[in-house]
Amino acid sequence: MTRISRTMFALVLIAAVTAVVSPAAQAQPASITATLKGGAAFPAASGKAKFSHEAGNRELEVEIEHARRLAGRRLTVFVAGTKVGTMVVGRLGNAHLNRSTQLGQAVPRVSAGTGVSVHTAAGVIVAKGRF
């Protein structure tokens, strides 16, 4: 092989490897989590919110715990001030909301610093936090 042939072969090989590795690197899921702390009316409440995205699909999961006083009541979840959905508190004081674009549900885009909050029907903050 001549020097030019070896150089061309190396360049083609690098381009091929880059083309194969790039989609794999882009397919890595990314997620961000927020810790939720109880509001003034519900200081014992706590929870977490997790946002993830992979290959164009977005998923949001919000959980509340230690809200036994609210058993049987519906809570509303807001992300960046926009209503995302509702969840019902179980008899043990836990509630869970899961939204996914893969299921055709609306899921907002979330980044570091985005606020998330959970409210009663009367608008009282149960818990809140930031991603």
N, CA, C and O of each residue as an XYZ file, in Angstrom:
524
protein
N       0.830     -1.179      0.000
C       0.000      0.000      0.000
C       0.875      1.241      0.000
O       1.882      1.314      0.703
N       0.478      2.192     -0.783
C       1.220      3.445     -0.791
C       0.787      4.275      0.400
O      -0.222      3.986      1.043
N       1.549      5.292      0.681
C       1.244      6.161      1.818
C      -0.125      6.835      1.659
O      -0.860      6.956      2.640
N      -0.479      7.270      0.460
C      -1.779      7.908      0.206
C      -2.896      6.890      0.408
O      -3.935      7.225      0.976
N      -2.704      5.668     -0.039
C      -3.719      4.622      0.124
C      -3.962      4.336      1.607
O      -5.105      4.190      2.039
N      -2.871      4.259      2.383
C      -3.019      4.003      3.816
C      -3.750      5.156      4.505
O      -4.572      4.934      5.393
N      -3.446      6.385      4.092
C      -4.109      7.550      4.670
C      -5.597      7.539      4.337
O      -6.431      7.787      5.208
N      -5.929      7.256      3.094
C      -7.335      7.190      2.684
C      -8.055      6.060      3.426
O      -9.185      6.241      3.879
N      -7.417      4.914      3.549
C      -8.016      3.782      4.257
C      -8.290      4.167      5.714
O      -9.355      3.856      6.247
N      -7.335      4.839      6.354
C      -7.500      5.261      7.755
C      -8.655      6.253      7.888
O      -9.444      6.158      8.828
N      -8.762      7.201      6.960
C      -9.852      8.174      7.009
C     -11.221      7.515      6.819
O     -12.178      7.848      7.517
N     -11.304      6.592      5.883
C     -12.565      5.877      5.654
C     -12.922      5.039      6.876
O     -14.091      4.978      7.258
N     -11.946      4.399      7.490
C     -12.176      3.586      8.684
C     -12.671      4.457      9.845
O     -13.603      4.076     10.554
N     -12.057      5.610     10.036
C     -12.480      6.529     11.104
C     -13.910      7.007     10.856
O     -14.713      7.060     11.787
N     -14.231      7.352      9.623
C     -15.580      7.804      9.294
C     -16.607      6.701      9.547
O     -17.695      6.970     10.056
N     -16.266      5.473      9.197
C     -17.183      4.352      9.397
C     -17.417      4.094     10.886
O     -18.553      3.875     11.307
N     -16.360      4.118     11.671
C     -16.489      3.896     13.113
C     -17.305      5.015     13.751
O     -18.144      4.749     14.612
N     -17.078      6.243     13.350
C     -17.827      7.379     13.878
C     -19.316      7.249     13.543
O     -20.162      7.539     14.390
N     -19.640      6.828     12.351
C     -21.037      6.672     11.941
C     -21.730      5.586     12.746
O     -22.918      5.699     13.046
N     -21.001      4.535     13.098
C     -21.586      3.439     13.877
C     -21.715      3.821     15.342
O     -22.721      3.483     15.967
N     -20.738      4.511     15.912
C     -20.731      4.853     17.329
C     -21.700      5.993     17.641
O     -22.331      5.973     18.698
N     -21.839      6.968     16.777
C     -22.685      8.133     17.055
C     -24.129      7.778     17.374
O     -24.634      8.272     18.382
N     -24.843      6.952     16.588
C     -26.219      6.619     16.950
C     -26.307      5.905     18.291
O     -27.259      6.119     19.041
N     -25.334      5.065     18.603
C     -25.349      4.372     19.884
C     -25.205      5.360     21.027
O     -25.859      5.218     22.061
N     -24.356      6.358     20.847
C     -24.177      7.358     21.892
C     -25.436      8.200     22.056
O     -25.773      8.588     23.175
N     -26.136      8.487     20.962
C     -27.357      9.278     21.029
C     -28.505      8.492     21.650
O     -29.437      9.093     22.184
N     -28.460      7.169     21.592
C     -29.544      6.351     22.110
C     -29.492      6.201     23.628
O     -30.418      5.651     24.223
N     -28.431      6.676     24.257
C     -28.323      6.584     25.703
C     -29.435      7.389     26.361
O     -29.640      8.556     26.025
N     -30.158      6.771     27.300
C     -31.224      7.518     27.973
C     -30.648      8.594     28.883
O     -29.572      8.425     29.457
N     -31.367      9.689     29.007
C     -30.975     10.769     29.908
C     -32.113     10.972     30.888
O     -33.284     10.939     30.511
N     -31.764     11.181     32.139
C     -32.810     11.420     33.124
C     -32.356     12.452     34.134
O     -31.163     12.694     34.313
N     -33.336     13.056     34.789
C     -33.080     14.070     35.797
C     -34.135     13.871     36.894
O     -35.292     13.572     36.601
N     -33.732     14.037     38.143
C     -34.611     13.761     39.276
C     -34.768     14.993     40.154
O     -33.844     15.794     40.299
N     -35.956     15.132     40.738
C     -36.234     16.209     41.686
C     -36.705     15.589     42.997
O     -37.494     14.644     42.997
N     -36.223     16.119     44.097
C     -36.705     15.722     45.416
C     -37.827     16.676     45.805
O     -37.672     17.895     45.730
N     -38.960     16.108     46.221
C     -40.110     16.922     46.600
C     -40.199     17.001     48.118
O     -40.132     15.985     48.809
N     -40.349     18.214     48.625
C     -40.467     18.451     50.067
C     -41.844     18.997     50.374
O     -42.408     19.769     49.598
N     -42.382     18.591     51.511
C     -43.718     18.992     51.912
C     -43.882     20.487     52.035
O     -42.961     21.193     52.444
N     -45.072     20.975     51.675
C     -45.406     22.391     51.819
C     -45.776     22.694     53.260
O     -45.798     21.792     54.099
N     -46.067     23.950     53.554
C     -46.369     24.389     54.925
C     -47.556     23.640     55.519
O     -47.544     23.327     56.709
N     -48.576     23.345     54.724
C     -49.770     22.660     55.223
C     -49.563     21.153     55.393
O     -50.303     20.499     56.128
N     -48.552     20.607     54.707
C     -48.289     19.164     54.752
C     -46.787     18.907     54.913
O     -46.166     18.329     54.021
N     -46.198     19.324     56.029
C     -44.748     19.230     56.194
C     -44.207     17.803     56.183
O     -43.032     17.604     55.874
N     -45.022     16.812     56.507
C     -44.552     15.425     56.520
C     -44.494     14.818     55.120
O     -43.825     13.808     54.906
N     -45.191     15.430     54.177
C     -45.222     14.895     52.807
C     -43.836     14.995     52.178
O     -43.079     15.932     52.435
N     -43.532     14.014     51.357
C     -42.274     14.022     50.618
C     -42.499     13.259     49.324
O     -43.572     12.699     49.099
N     -41.500     13.243     48.494
C     -41.628     12.500     47.254
C     -40.495     12.768     46.307
O     -39.479     13.362     46.668
N     -40.686     12.320     45.083
C     -39.680     12.544     44.053
C     -40.357     12.593     42.696
O     -41.461     12.080     42.510
N     -39.685     13.206     41.777
C     -40.137     13.270     40.391
C     -38.953     12.903     39.513
O     -37.824     13.322     39.771
N     -39.212     12.127     38.487
C     -38.140     11.723     37.575
C     -38.605     11.965     36.147
O     -39.689     11.539     35.746
N     -37.764     12.657     35.393
C     -38.021     12.910     33.976
C     -36.935     12.195     33.188
O     -35.753     12.301     33.516
N     -37.328     11.470     32.154
C     -36.334     10.819     31.302
C     -36.754     10.937     29.847
O     -37.935     11.053     29.521
N     -35.759     10.904     28.994
C     -36.030     10.930     27.554
C     -35.022     10.039     26.849
O     -33.844      9.978     27.200
N     -35.540      9.349     25.834
C     -34.712      8.443     25.046
C     -35.339      8.305     23.663
O     -36.529      8.016     23.535
N     -34.553      8.509     22.665
C     -34.981      8.332     21.273
C     -36.294      9.052     20.959
O     -37.175      8.489     20.309
N     -36.419     10.289     21.419
C     -37.603     11.079     21.119
C     -38.783     10.855     22.041
O     -39.766     11.592     21.961
N     -38.718      9.865     22.911
C     -39.798      9.607     23.867
C     -39.465     10.260     25.201
O     -38.313     10.246     25.635
N     -40.487     10.837     25.855
C     -40.308     11.472     27.158
C     -41.203     10.779     28.179
O     -42.314     10.358     27.854
N     -40.719     10.662     29.408
C     -41.501     10.056     30.479
C     -41.338     10.865     31.752
O     -40.241     11.316     32.084
N     -42.440     11.040     32.455
C     -42.443     11.755     33.727
C     -43.107     10.877     34.765
O     -44.200     10.354     34.545
N     -42.438     10.717     35.905
C     -42.970      9.925     36.997
C     -42.905     10.771     38.265
O     -41.845     11.293     38.612
N     -44.035     10.909     38.958
C     -44.105     11.707     40.184
C     -44.708     10.839     41.286
O     -45.733     10.187     41.085
N     -44.065     10.841     42.443
C     -44.535     10.053     43.579
C     -44.600     10.930     44.822
O     -43.727     11.763     45.063
N     -45.652     10.725     45.603
C     -45.812     11.415     46.884
C     -45.960     10.346     47.965
O     -46.621      9.328     47.757
N     -45.346     10.585     49.110
C     -45.447      9.685     50.261
C     -45.769     10.500     51.504
O     -45.629     11.723     51.519
N     -46.202      9.802     52.542
C     -46.450     10.413     53.860
C     -47.524     11.498     53.807
O     -47.418     12.527     54.475
N     -48.556     11.253     53.005
C     -49.666     12.202     52.907
C     -50.961     11.507     53.322
O     -51.993     11.658     52.668
N     -50.898     10.759     54.393
C     -52.048      9.961     54.846
C     -53.290     10.818     55.111
O     -54.414     10.356     54.917
N     -53.093     12.052     55.550
C     -54.228     12.968     55.782
C     -55.042     13.204     54.517
O     -56.208     13.593     54.585
N     -54.431     12.971     53.380
C     -55.096     13.223     52.097
C     -55.633     11.946     51.447
O     -56.003     11.970     50.273
N     -55.681     10.844     52.175
C     -56.135      9.570     51.619
C     -57.492      9.738     50.928
O     -58.429     10.312     51.484
N     -57.566      9.225     49.712
C     -58.795      9.293     48.928
C     -58.985     10.582     48.155
O     -59.938     10.697     47.385
N     -58.113     11.546     48.337
C     -58.254     12.842     47.648
C     -57.410     12.873     46.376
O     -56.386     12.199     46.268
N     -57.867     13.669     45.427
C     -57.163     13.837     44.144
C     -56.193     15.007     44.246
O     -56.546     16.085     44.726
N     -54.960     14.777     43.784
C     -53.925     15.812     43.757
C     -53.588     16.139     42.313
O     -53.686     15.282     41.434
N     -53.192     17.371     42.073
C     -52.832     17.816     40.727
C     -51.333     18.076     40.671
O     -50.763     18.691     41.572
N     -50.705     17.602     39.607
C     -49.258     17.770     39.399
C     -49.033     18.865     38.366
O     -49.646     18.873     37.298
N     -48.138     19.789     38.709
C     -47.755     20.872     37.800
C     -46.258     20.793     37.529
O     -45.466     20.546     38.438
N     -45.879     21.004     36.277
C     -44.469     21.101     35.890
C     -44.300     22.437     35.190
O     -44.981     22.721     34.204
N     -43.399     23.248     35.697
C     -43.175     24.595     35.156
C     -44.479     25.394     35.108
O     -44.698     26.181     34.187
N     -45.344     25.185     36.110
C     -46.591     25.928     36.201
C     -47.727     25.408     35.337
O     -48.826     25.961     35.368
N     -47.482     24.349     34.562
C     -48.499     23.779     33.679
C     -49.011     22.461     34.249
O     -48.230     21.604     34.663
N     -50.334     22.314     34.265
C     -50.931     21.076     34.771
C     -50.540     19.910     33.879
O     -50.684     19.963     32.658
N     -50.037     18.849     34.519
C     -49.601     17.661     33.792
C     -50.587     16.513     33.972
O     -50.795     15.721     33.053
N     -51.191     16.423     35.147
C     -52.130     15.337     35.399
C     -52.543     15.298     36.852
O     -52.151     16.154     37.645
N     -53.344     14.294     37.198
C     -53.805     14.138     38.574
C     -53.503     12.732     39.058
O     -53.272     11.815     38.270
N     -53.511     12.587     40.381
C     -53.305     11.283     41.006
C     -54.106     11.246     42.298
O     -54.366     12.286     42.902
N     -54.492     10.060     42.717
C     -55.302      9.887     43.922
C     -54.418      9.300     45.019
O     -53.644      8.373     44.782
N     -54.547      9.855     46.215
C     -53.773      9.381     47.359
C     -54.426      8.109     47.904
O     -55.625      8.079     48.181
N     -53.620      7.070     48.050
C     -54.098      5.803     48.603
C     -54.247      5.874     50.115
O     -53.855      6.862     50.735
N     -54.807      4.835     50.704
C     -55.082      4.827     52.144
C     -53.822      4.895     52.990
O     -53.893      5.268     54.161
N     -52.668      4.546     52.429
C     -51.412      4.621     53.170
C     -50.691      5.960     52.980
O     -49.608      6.173     53.524
N     -51.305      6.862     52.201
C     -50.730      8.191     52.016
C     -49.787      8.328     50.846
O     -48.995      9.269     50.797
N     -49.857      7.396     49.892
C     -48.990      7.437     48.713
C     -49.804      7.730     47.455
O     -50.962      7.326     47.346
N     -49.194      8.426     46.519
C     -49.829      8.702     45.226
C     -48.763      8.630     44.142
O     -47.588      8.890     44.398
N     -49.180      8.278     42.932
C     -48.231      8.070     41.839
C     -48.841      8.525     40.518
O     -50.005      8.249     40.230
N     -48.039      9.226     39.721
C     -48.445      9.648     38.383
C     -47.340      9.265     37.416
O     -46.165      9.533     37.666
N     -47.718      8.638     36.311
C     -46.747      8.276     35.286
C     -47.311      8.699     33.938
O     -48.408      8.284     33.564
N     -46.564      9.526     33.206
C     -46.961     10.007     31.876
C     -45.858      9.655     30.883
O     -44.674      9.748     31.207
N     -46.245      9.252     29.675
C     -45.272      8.875     28.662
C     -45.765      9.264     27.272
O     -46.915      9.010     26.914
N     -44.887      9.879     26.501
C     -45.249     10.214     25.123
C     -45.403      8.949     24.291
O     -46.101      8.954     23.277
N     -44.761      7.876     24.709
C     -44.871      6.607     23.989
C     -46.303      6.064     24.060
O     -46.724      5.291     23.199
N     -47.042      6.473     25.087
C     -48.447      6.081     25.229
C     -49.394      7.138     24.673
O     -50.610      7.044     24.840
N     -48.824      8.152     24.005
C     -49.633      9.209     23.417
C     -50.013     10.305     24.401
O     -50.866     11.139     24.095
N     -49.397     10.317     25.574
C     -49.705     11.314     26.592
C     -48.784     12.524     26.448
O     -47.653     12.404     25.978
N     -49.278     13.674     26.854
C     -48.472     14.895     26.802
C     -47.486     14.899     27.968
O     -47.874     14.705     29.120
N     -46.222     15.119     27.664
C     -45.176     15.224     28.680
C     -44.330     16.445     28.328
O     -43.744     16.503     27.247
N     -44.266     17.417     29.234
C     -43.482     18.624     28.926
C     -41.989     18.334     28.916
O     -41.531     17.348     29.493
N     -41.250     19.191     28.263
C     -39.787     19.088     28.297
C     -39.311     19.653     29.627
O     -39.823     20.668     30.100
N     -38.338     18.998     30.219
C     -37.830     19.375     31.536
C     -36.321     19.529     31.441
O     -35.653     18.771     30.739
N     -35.793     20.512     32.151
C     -34.340     20.692     32.238
C     -33.996     21.060     33.676
O     -34.885     21.272     34.501
N     -32.715     21.133     33.964
C     -32.279     21.486     35.312
C     -32.879     22.831     35.708
O     -32.798     23.803     34.957
N     -33.480     22.876     36.892
C     -34.089     24.101     37.387
C     -35.596     24.185     37.182
O     -36.242     25.064     37.753
N     -36.172     23.289     36.377
C     -37.609     23.287     36.151
C     -38.326     22.907     37.444
O     -37.947     21.941     38.107
N     -39.354     23.660     37.799
C     -40.106     23.398     39.017
C     -41.183     22.349     38.824
O     -41.765     22.227     37.746
N     -41.443     21.591     39.887
C     -42.525     20.605     39.907
C     -43.236     20.745     41.251
O     -42.594     20.870     42.294
N     -44.572     20.723     41.214
C     -45.328     20.857     42.459
C     -46.594     20.017     42.404
O     -47.130     19.723     41.335
N     -47.055     19.638     43.597
C     -48.260     18.835     43.747
C     -49.206     19.617     44.644
O     -48.816     20.058     45.725
N     -50.478     19.796     44.193
C     -51.444     20.629     44.894
C     -52.728     19.855     45.184
O     -53.059     18.892     44.492
N     -53.444     20.293     46.217
C     -54.786     19.775     46.467
C     -55.742     20.439     45.481
O     -55.352     21.344     44.744
N     -56.997     19.985     45.471
C     -58.015     20.587     44.593
C     -58.235     22.052     44.929
O     -58.630     22.836     44.066
N     -57.978     22.432     46.195
C     -58.152     23.824     46.616
C     -56.913     24.676     46.310
O     -56.899     25.874     46.595
N     -55.873     24.060     45.730
C     -54.676     24.796     45.357
C     -53.592     24.848     46.417
O     -52.584     25.530     46.235
N     -53.783     24.130     47.536
C     -52.780     24.107     48.600
C     -51.618     23.215     48.171
O     -51.833     22.110     47.673
N     -50.387     23.693     48.362
C     -49.202     22.925     47.970
C     -48.980     21.776     48.945
O     -48.843     21.980     50.151
N     -48.946     20.565     48.397
C     -48.654     19.383     49.193
C     -47.144     19.187     49.246
O     -46.584     18.945     50.316
N     -46.484     19.289     48.098
C     -45.026     19.148     48.023
C     -44.535     19.820     46.754
O     -45.273     19.964     45.779
N     -43.271     20.230     46.785
C     -42.694     20.854     45.598
C     -41.182     20.677     45.601
O     -40.571     20.367     46.623
N     -40.594     20.885     44.416
C     -39.157     20.778     44.265
C     -38.734     21.255     42.887
O     -39.544     21.758     42.109
N     -37.439     21.086     42.599
C     -36.874     21.492     41.295
C     -36.001     20.363     40.756
O     -35.287     19.682     41.493
N     -36.089     20.198     39.451
C     -35.234     19.200     38.781
C     -33.811     19.693     38.755
O     -32.929     19.007     38.238
